[in-house]
Amino acid sequence: MTNDNKLHIIIVGGGIAGLTAAIALRASNRKITVLEQSRLSREIGALISLQPNASRILRKTWKLDKEMEEARGLVDEGMRIYDVDGKLVNEIPLLSKTEYGGDRIVWHRNDLHTALKSAATSPNRGGDPATIQVASRVTSCDPVEGNVTLESGEVLTADVIIGADGIALRKYVLNDEPAAMPTGSSERMNEDPNSGESWVSEGSMEKMMEIFAEFPSWVSNIFKHSANIGLWQLRDMDPLATWVQGRVILIGDAAHPMLPTQGQGASQSIEDAEALGAFFEDVQKAPSLEQLDNIFKQVFQSRYERVSIIQGASRQAAKPGTKKGEKTVTMYTTLETNSIVNSLIEFLIRSPADSMDYNCTYRGAKQWVHSQAGSAV
Ligand SMILES: Cc1cc2nc3c(=O)[nH]c(=O)nc-3n(C[C@H](O)[C@H](O)[C@H](O)COP(=O)(O)OP(=O)(O)OC[C@H]3O[C@@H](n4cnc5c(N)ncnc54)[C@H](O)[C@@H]3O)c2cc1C
């Protein structure tokens, strides 16, 4: 493949999945290049939360305490569910640090992104720093030859290509382009659920106040102060058949887009990155296609079932918390029987505590494989 002795890795996409993959894969004798289409001057959106399963990886596995302090995250101590009359229905304290070995932390997206970028490229960490090449949009990919073509026409070759681009490399891996489904929630907020760039379209204050008219005034009073309203259409997708093709593996939203109702999208991307780091730990030079296929299979098998379950539970959690025309909150307290939903998702969605345990008692991909093998006996 490449003709020096280094392991060449191209990561397509400089979002949370791409940057954390660069952090996880950093090692000496590796040349890691992140190709990002934008200039990385601004992340769209404001708040993002990382759950204990991910914040634990940042702190304990990657030792990013300093970067996390600088990113000024706020520790979330619990969650309360209210009905539309403002009556408390359920309270879920997050005793994360003791139970899960990490906190649930909320960040401004830009701050988290800046911290991850710094950890990926800093010369002060172990392993060769990654290089981020901005304004470099990948327009095509040959998974077997191991190359990507940029918009400029330049062709770049690597031993390993990681598709962390949200969407672009999917078609080269699947030989197909599965369509994302607009969700019921997007139809309520967004007048045109099929508009292409719906996640950056402008919303109306009037429409928002109409939709939340029944909510208690302490909620709507906050909404009234919005300076501008952006609509992010939420689309959903079933688990993909595979994430792997030739020298390419998909991670993050490219591999498993999910609704944000469990706040696990970015956290699952971070788990993917940790899995790559773990299964590539002993790889020091360019692997043959066969060796690479074997490593990718281990990453995929360690991740696929878990992520698919979390994807399914996020879909379930997006269902309205009340029945049409009723005010009683049924979310997490009763369950609609649905033959499509597999039994584990049903079990998890029954209570937020079970769901939190499943999501957050995670100790890395290798340990997960080990524990699953144990529980299957
Ligand atoms: C409203 C909302 C709220 C959310 N809240 C949370 C939350 O609280 N907690 C949580 O864990 N998750 C949350 N998520 C989900 C989370 O944002 C995503 O799961 C996460 O950002 C996925 O990261 P990613 O790096 O895989 O993809 P992205 O963030 O989409 O990054 C992909 C990157 O690839 C680049 N790119 C795309 N195409 C190309 C190309 N052809 N060439 C080069 N570069 C390319 C893009 O510019 C981008 O920088 C939320 C999502 C939404 C919509």
The ligand as an SDF file (V2000), in Angstrom:
LIG
                    3D

 53 58  0  0  0  0  0  0  0  0999 V2000
  -30.7910   17.9410   18.1230 C   0  0  0  0  0  0  0  0  0  0  0  0
  -29.7180   16.9440   18.4350 C   0  0  0  0  0  0  0  0  0  0  0  0
  -29.2700   16.8280   19.7290 C   0  0  0  0  0  0  0  0  0  0  0  0
  -28.3010   15.8850   20.0480 C   0  0  0  0  0  0  0  0  0  0  0  0
  -27.8900   15.7670   21.3360 N   0  0  0  0  0  0  0  0  0  0  0  0
  -26.9900   14.8410   21.6560 C   0  0  0  0  0  0  0  0  0  0  0  0
  -26.5340   14.6980   22.9940 C   0  0  0  0  0  0  0  0  0  0  0  0
  -26.9420   15.4590   23.8860 O   0  0  0  0  0  0  0  0  0  0  0  0
  -25.6340   13.7210   23.2860 N   0  0  0  0  0  0  0  0  0  0  0  0
  -25.1580   12.8820   22.3130 C   0  0  0  0  0  0  0  0  0  0  0  0
  -24.3560   11.9900   22.6300 O   0  0  0  0  0  0  0  0  0  0  0  0
  -25.5320   13.0030   21.0170 N   0  0  0  0  0  0  0  0  0  0  0  0
  -26.4250   13.9550   20.6670 C   0  0  0  0  0  0  0  0  0  0  0  0
  -26.8030   14.0930   19.3770 N   0  0  0  0  0  0  0  0  0  0  0  0
  -26.1990   13.2370   18.3500 C   0  0  0  0  0  0  0  0  0  0  0  0
  -24.7700   13.6860   18.0260 C   0  0  0  0  0  0  0  0  0  0  0  0
  -24.7560   15.0480   17.6670 O   0  0  0  0  0  0  0  0  0  0  0  0
  -24.2180   12.8420   16.8850 C   0  0  0  0  0  0  0  0  0  0  0  0
  -24.4420   11.4790   17.1340 O   0  0  0  0  0  0  0  0  0  0  0  0
  -22.7130   13.0620   16.7540 C   0  0  0  0  0  0  0  0  0  0  0  0
  -22.4230   14.4160   16.5380 O   0  0  0  0  0  0  0  0  0  0  0  0
  -22.1790   12.2200   15.6080 C   0  0  0  0  0  0  0  0  0  0  0  0
  -20.8600   12.5640   15.3650 O   0  0  0  0  0  0  0  0  0  0  0  0
  -20.1570   12.1530   14.0080 P   0  0  0  0  0  0  0  0  0  0  0  0
  -18.7710   12.6530   14.1290 O   0  0  0  0  0  0  0  0  0  0  0  0
  -20.4040   10.7230   13.7170 O   0  0  0  0  0  0  0  0  0  0  0  0
  -20.9290   12.9330   12.8490 O   0  0  0  0  0  0  0  0  0  0  0  0
  -21.0000   14.4830   12.5300 P   0  0  0  0  0  0  0  0  0  0  0  0
  -21.0450   15.2930   13.7750 O   0  0  0  0  0  0  0  0  0  0  0  0
  -22.0840   14.6290   11.5270 O   0  0  0  0  0  0  0  0  0  0  0  0
  -19.5940   14.8160   11.8520 O   0  0  0  0  0  0  0  0  0  0  0  0
  -19.3070   14.4370   10.5450 C   0  0  0  0  0  0  0  0  0  0  0  0
  -18.2030   15.3430   10.0140 C   0  0  0  0  0  0  0  0  0  0  0  0
  -17.8340   14.8820    8.7180 O   0  0  0  0  0  0  0  0  0  0  0  0
  -17.7280   15.9850    7.8400 C   0  0  0  0  0  0  0  0  0  0  0  0
  -18.0060   15.4780    6.4960 N   0  0  0  0  0  0  0  0  0  0  0  0
  -19.2080   15.0820    6.0030 C   0  0  0  0  0  0  0  0  0  0  0  0
  -19.0750   14.6770    4.7190 N   0  0  0  0  0  0  0  0  0  0  0  0
  -17.7560   14.8150    4.4140 C   0  0  0  0  0  0  0  0  0  0  0  0
  -16.9950   14.5580    3.2480 C   0  0  0  0  0  0  0  0  0  0  0  0
  -17.5700   14.1030    2.1300 N   0  0  0  0  0  0  0  0  0  0  0  0
  -15.6650   14.8010    3.2620 N   0  0  0  0  0  0  0  0  0  0  0  0
  -15.0650   15.2870    4.3960 C   0  0  0  0  0  0  0  0  0  0  0  0
  -15.7510   15.5690    5.5320 N   0  0  0  0  0  0  0  0  0  0  0  0
  -17.0660   15.3200    5.5430 C   0  0  0  0  0  0  0  0  0  0  0  0
  -18.7640   16.9680    8.3670 C   0  0  0  0  0  0  0  0  0  0  0  0
  -18.4720   18.2820    7.9490 O   0  0  0  0  0  0  0  0  0  0  0  0
  -18.6430   16.7970    9.8740 C   0  0  0  0  0  0  0  0  0  0  0  0
  -17.6600   17.6230   10.4330 O   0  0  0  0  0  0  0  0  0  0  0  0
  -27.7640   15.0470   19.0300 C   0  0  0  0  0  0  0  0  0  0  0  0
  -28.1930   15.2010   17.7100 C   0  0  0  0  0  0  0  0  0  0  0  0
  -29.1640   16.1310   17.4140 C   0  0  0  0  0  0  0  0  0  0  0  0
  -29.6110   16.2570   15.9900 C   0  0  0  0  0  0  0  0  0  0  0  0
  1  2  1  0
  2  3  1  0
  2 52  2  0
  3  4  2  0
  4  5  1  0
  4 50  1  0
  5  6  2  0
  6  7  1  0
  6 13  1  0
  7  8  2  0
  7  9  1  0
  9 10  1  0
 10 11  2  0
 10 12  1  0
 12 13  2  0
 13 14  1  0
 14 15  1  0
 14 50  1  0
 15 16  1  0
 16 17  1  0
 16 18  1  0
 18 19  1  0
 18 20  1  0
 20 21  1  0
 20 22  1  0
 22 23  1  0
 23 24  1  0
 24 25  2  0
 24 26  1  0
 24 27  1  0
 27 28  1  0
 28 29  2  0
 28 30  1  0
 28 31  1  0
 31 32  1  0
 32 33  1  0
 33 34  1  0
 33 48  1  0
 34 35  1  0
 35 36  1  0
 35 46  1  0
 36 37  1  0
 36 45  1  0
 37 38  2  0
 38 39  1  0
 39 40  1  0
 39 45  2  0
 40 41  1  0
 40 42  2  0
 42 43  1  0
 43 44  2  0
 44 45  1  0
 46 47  1  0
 46 48  1  0
 48 49  1  0
 50 51  2  0
 51 52  1  0
 52 53  1  0
M  END
$$$$
